[in-house]
Amino acid sequence: MSGKLTEIMPGLHAPLTAPLSFRRKAQYQVLCYRRGQRNYVRLKEKGTG
């Protein structure tokens, strides 16, 4: 990958041009994944879960 990267958190890097909101969302999603949390709310709301 060309360009410089910044480390958001240990093990997670993002391009310097990535908006701050995207970086925060990625950090939140990785933290939830590492905790083993999953979001099935949307599936249940649609009746497919």
Protein Blocks (a to p, Z undefined) as FASTA:
>chain_A
ZZjdddfbghiacdfklcfklmmmmmmmmmmmmnopacfklmmmnopZZ
